[in-house]
Each structure stands twice: as C-alpha cells, then as structure tokens.
C-alpha cells in the first residue's frame, strides 16, 4: 500500500516540477516582445507539462535573464 502511494505521488508531482519552474522563469527572462512572454506564459499554464518542456527546450534559449 505504501509503495502505491509513493508511486502515485511521483506520477502526480514529478510533472509539476518543470511547470512551476517555467512559470517562475518566464517573468525573469527578457523576450523580444511582451506579447511573446504572455503567449509562453499562457502555453505553459494551459498545457502544464508539455508546454513547460517545449518552453525549456526551445523558447528559453532565445532569451536572456533580466538583470536587476
């Protein structure tokens, strides 16, 4: 029973990690336009795991961090 709970937690929590990371990372990056930033935020929040992976793999490379 305990193993089932652990596996269930892993299957439910593990996909959320890249999603939360992307949602925190998007406002901290400089995009070519505000429109692109909003679109990526909507993509990641609408398609949580898949949108986050696509953002990390493709879009993040074309941005740079915002320096305080």
TORVO-215936 format. One record per residue: residue in three letters; x, y, z of N, C-alpha, C in turn. Coordinates in Angstrom, 1 decimal. Each point is the difference from the previous one (the first is absolute). Example, Ala and Ser with C-alpha at 12.3 -4.5 7.8 and 13.67 -1.06 7.14 Angstrom:
BEGIN
SITE  residuo     n.x     n.y     n.z    ca.x    ca.y    ca.z     c.x     c.y     c.z
SITE      ALA    13.2    -5.7     7.8    -0.9     1.2     0.0     0.9     1.2     0.0
SITE      SER    -0.4     1.1    -0.7     0.9     1.1     0.0    -0.8     1.1     0.8
This chain:
BEGIN
SITE  residuo     n.x     n.y     n.z    ca.x    ca.y    ca.z     c.x     c.y     c.z
SITE      UNK     0.8    -1.2     0.0    -0.8     1.2     0.0     0.9     1.3     0.0
SITE      UNK     1.0     0.0     0.8     0.9     1.1     0.0     0.7     0.3    -1.3
SITE      UNK     0.4    -1.1    -0.6     0.7     0.1    -1.3    -1.0     0.7    -1.1
SITE      UNK    -1.2    -0.4     0.1    -1.0     0.6    -0.9    -0.2     1.5     0.2
SITE      UNK     0.0     0.4     1.2    -0.1     1.4     0.3     1.2     0.8    -0.4
SITE      UNK     1.2    -0.6     0.2     1.2     0.7    -0.5     0.0     0.1    -1.5
SITE      UNK    -0.3    -1.1    -0.7     0.0     0.1    -1.4    -1.1     1.0    -0.6
SITE      UNK    -1.1     0.0     0.7    -1.1     1.0    -0.4     0.5     1.4     0.2
SITE      UNK     0.7     0.3     1.1     0.5     1.3     0.3     1.1     0.4    -1.1
SITE      UNK     0.8    -1.0    -0.3     1.1     0.3    -1.0    -0.7     0.3    -1.4
SITE      UNK    -1.0    -0.8    -0.3    -0.6     0.3    -1.3    -0.8     1.3    -0.1
SITE      UNK    -0.5     0.4     1.2    -0.8     1.3     0.0     0.9     1.2     0.2
SITE      UNK     1.1    -0.1     0.8     0.8     1.1     0.4     1.1     0.3    -1.0
SITE      UNK     0.6    -1.1    -0.5     1.2     0.2    -0.9    -0.3     0.8    -1.3
SITE      UNK    -1.2    -0.1    -0.6    -0.3     0.8    -1.2    -0.2     1.5     0.4
SITE      UNK    -0.3     0.3     1.2    -0.2     1.4     0.4     1.3     0.8     0.2
SITE      UNK     1.1    -0.7     0.2     1.2     0.7     0.3     0.4     0.8    -1.2
SITE      UNK     0.1    -0.5    -1.2     0.4     0.9    -1.2    -1.1     1.1    -0.2
SITE      UNK    -1.2    -0.3     0.3    -1.1     1.0    -0.2     0.2     1.2     0.9
SITE      UNK     0.2    -0.3     1.3     0.2     1.1     1.0     1.3     0.8    -0.3
SITE      UNK     1.1    -0.8    -0.4     1.2     0.7    -0.3    -0.1     0.9    -1.2
SITE      UNK    -0.7    -0.4    -1.0    -0.3     0.8    -1.2    -0.8     1.3     0.4
SITE      UNK    -1.0    -0.2     0.8    -0.9     1.1     0.4     0.8     1.0     0.8
SITE      UNK     1.0    -0.4     0.7     0.8     0.9     0.8     1.1     0.6    -0.9
SITE      UNK     0.4    -0.7    -1.0     1.1     0.4    -0.8    -0.4     1.1    -1.1
SITE      UNK    -1.2    -0.2    -0.5    -0.5     0.9    -1.1     0.0     1.5     0.4
SITE      UNK    -0.5     0.4     1.1     0.1     1.4     0.4     1.4     0.5     0.2
SITE      UNK     1.0    -0.9     0.3     1.3     0.4     0.3     0.9     0.1    -1.3
SITE      UNK    -0.6    -0.3    -1.2     0.8     0.0    -1.2    -0.4     1.2    -0.9
SITE      UNK     0.9     0.4    -0.9    -0.3     1.1    -0.9    -0.3    -0.6    -1.4
SITE      UNK    -1.2     0.2    -0.4    -0.5    -0.5    -1.3     0.1     1.1    -1.0
SITE      UNK    -0.1    -0.3    -1.3     0.1     1.0    -1.1    -1.2     0.9     0.1
SITE      UNK    -1.1    -0.4     0.5    -1.2     0.8     0.2    -0.8    -0.5     1.2
SITE      UNK    -0.8     0.9     0.6    -0.9    -0.4     1.1    -1.0    -1.0    -0.5
SITE      UNK    -0.4     0.1    -1.2    -1.0    -0.9    -0.5     0.5    -1.4     0.0
SITE      UNK     1.2    -0.2    -0.4     0.6    -1.4     0.1     0.0    -0.5     1.4
SITE      UNK     0.4     0.9     1.0     0.0    -0.4     1.4    -1.4    -0.5     0.4
SITE      UNK    -1.0     0.8    -0.3    -1.4    -0.4     0.4    -0.4    -1.3    -0.7
SITE      UNK     0.3    -0.1    -1.2    -0.3    -1.3    -0.7     0.6    -1.2     0.6
SITE      UNK     1.3     0.1     0.3     0.7    -1.1     0.7    -0.6    -0.3     1.4
SITE      UNK    -0.4     1.0     0.7    -0.6    -0.2     1.3    -1.3    -0.7    -0.2
SITE      UNK    -0.8     0.4    -1.0    -1.3    -0.7    -0.2     0.2    -1.4    -0.5
SITE      UNK     1.0    -0.2    -0.8     0.2    -1.4    -0.5     0.4    -0.9     1.2
SITE      UNK     0.9     0.5     0.8     0.5    -0.9     1.1    -1.2    -0.2     1.0
SITE      UNK    -0.8     1.0     0.3    -1.1    -0.2     0.9    -1.1    -0.8    -0.5
SITE      UNK    -0.2     0.1    -1.4    -1.1    -0.8    -0.6     0.3    -1.5    -0.2
SITE      UNK     1.3    -0.2    -0.4     0.4    -1.4    -0.2     1.2    -0.2     0.9
SITE      UNK    -0.3    -0.3     1.3     1.1     0.0     1.0     1.2    -0.7    -0.3
SITE      UNK     0.1    -1.3    -0.1     1.2    -0.7    -0.2     0.6     0.2    -1.4
SITE      UNK    -0.8    -0.2    -1.0     0.5     0.1    -1.4     0.4     1.4    -0.3
SITE      UNK    -0.7     1.0     0.4     0.3     1.4    -0.2     1.3     0.4     0.7
SITE      UNK     0.2    -0.5     1.2     1.3     0.3     0.7     1.2    -0.6    -0.7
SITE      UNK    -0.2    -1.2    -0.4     1.2    -0.7    -0.7     0.3     0.7    -1.3
SITE      UNK    -1.0     0.4    -0.7     0.2     0.7    -1.3     0.7     1.4     0.3
SITE      UNK    -0.5     0.7     1.0     0.6     1.3     0.4     1.5    -0.2     0.3
SITE      UNK     0.3    -1.0     0.9     1.3    -0.2     0.4     0.9    -0.4    -1.1
SITE      UNK    -0.5    -0.9    -0.9     0.8    -0.5    -1.1     0.2     1.0    -1.1
SITE      UNK    -1.0     0.8    -0.3     0.1     0.9    -1.2     0.1     1.5     0.3
SITE      UNK    -1.0     0.5     0.8    -0.1     1.5     0.1     1.0     0.5     1.0
SITE      UNK     0.4    -0.7     1.0     0.9     0.6     1.0     1.4     0.3    -0.6
SITE      UNK     0.4    -0.7    -1.0     1.3     0.3    -0.6     0.1     1.3    -0.7
SITE      UNK    -1.1     0.5    -0.5    -0.1     1.3    -0.7    -0.2     1.2     0.9
SITE      UNK     0.1    -0.2     1.3    -0.2     1.1     1.0     1.2     0.2     0.8
SITE      UNK     0.1     1.0     0.8     1.0     0.3     0.9    -0.5     0.4     1.3
SITE      UNK     0.7    -0.2     1.1    -0.6     0.4     1.3    -0.1     1.5     0.2
SITE      UNK    -1.0     0.4     0.7    -0.1     1.5     0.3     0.9     0.2     1.2
SITE      UNK     0.9     1.0    -0.2     0.9     0.3     1.1    -0.6     1.1     0.9
SITE      UNK     0.0    -0.2     1.3    -0.6     1.1     0.9     0.8     1.2     0.1
